[in-house]
Amino acid sequence: MSALKFMALAAILFGATACGDTWGQRAVTGGAIGAGSGAVIGSATGVGVLPGALIGGAVGAGVGAATTPER
């Protein structure tokens, strides 16, 4: 994956991270975004799609749940 594609993907993912009003919504959206990005990064780095998705989903759900909504 080229650096430009990686930067574009990162910008899209960071723009959509932790969308939601409640703790659960942020955890679910964070997990979904993390799983998708983990699968892409895992396939590009040779880790594998499934391990990348599992790790990315867990990290994304944790970060989404840990964030607070803007007031």
C-alpha positions as a Python dict, from the first residue, in 0.01 Angstrom:
ca = {
    (1, 'M'): (0, 0, 0),
    (2, 'S'): (148, 333, -99),
    (3, 'A'): (193, 611, 153),
    (4, 'L'): (-65, 829, -21),
    (5, 'K'): (-333, 558, -5),
    (6, 'F'): (-249, 489, 357),
    (7, 'M'): (-277, 859, 447),
    (8, 'A'): (-612, 888, 266),
    (9, 'L'): (-745, 580, 446),
    (10, 'A'): (-622, 709, 780),
    (11, 'A'): (-787, 1048, 723),
    (12, 'I'): (-1121, 885, 641),
    (13, 'L'): (-1102, 653, 940),
    (14, 'F'): (-1001, 925, 1185),
    (15, 'G'): (-1283, 1143, 1055),
    (16, 'A'): (-1539, 874, 1128),
    (17, 'T'): (-1402, 733, 1454),
    (18, 'A'): (-1627, 711, 1753),
    (19, 'C'): (-1938, 844, 1583),
    (20, 'G'): (-2237, 810, 1811),
    (21, 'D'): (-2411, 968, 2105),
    (22, 'T'): (-2402, 685, 2356),
    (23, 'W'): (-2123, 471, 2492),
    (24, 'G'): (-2253, 163, 2307),
    (25, 'Q'): (-2288, 339, 1973),
    (26, 'R'): (-1932, 468, 1993),
    (27, 'A'): (-1803, 122, 2085),
    (28, 'V'): (-1985, -43, 1793),
    (29, 'T'): (-1883, 215, 1532),
    (30, 'G'): (-1527, 220, 1662),
    (31, 'G'): (-1515, -158, 1644),
    (32, 'A'): (-1651, -166, 1291),
    (33, 'I'): (-1408, 99, 1170),
    (34, 'G'): (-1122, -76, 1347),
    (35, 'A'): (-1212, -413, 1199),
    (36, 'G'): (-1227, -273, 848),
    (37, 'S'): (-901, -86, 875),
    (38, 'G'): (-734, -378, 1052),
    (39, 'A'): (-834, -611, 771),
    (40, 'V'): (-691, -376, 510),
    (41, 'I'): (-369, -317, 701),
    (42, 'G'): (-338, -687, 787),
    (43, 'S'): (-367, -790, 424),
    (44, 'A'): (-118, -526, 313),
    (45, 'T'): (143, -617, 575),
    (46, 'G'): (119, -993, 555),
    (47, 'V'): (-30, -1041, 903),
    (48, 'G'): (-350, -1169, 748),
    (49, 'V'): (-700, -1037, 701),
    (50, 'L'): (-865, -1219, 993),
    (51, 'P'): (-601, -1142, 1259),
    (52, 'G'): (-587, -781, 1141),
    (53, 'A'): (-965, -750, 1160),
    (54, 'L'): (-980, -905, 1507),
    (55, 'I'): (-706, -686, 1648),
    (56, 'G'): (-838, -372, 1476),
    (57, 'G'): (-1193, -442, 1592),
    (58, 'A'): (-1087, -488, 1953),
    (59, 'V'): (-875, -175, 1954),
    (60, 'G'): (-1142, 27, 1772),
    (61, 'A'): (-1415, -81, 2013),
    (62, 'G'): (-1196, 6, 2310),
    (63, 'V'): (-1110, 348, 2176),
    (64, 'G'): (-1470, 415, 2075),
    (65, 'A'): (-1596, 322, 2419),
    (66, 'A'): (-1330, 531, 2591),
    (67, 'T'): (-1413, 852, 2406),
    (68, 'T'): (-1670, 1101, 2523),
    (69, 'P'): (-1912, 1280, 2290),
    (70, 'E'): (-1865, 1648, 2214),
    (71, 'R'): (-2094, 1872, 2410),
}
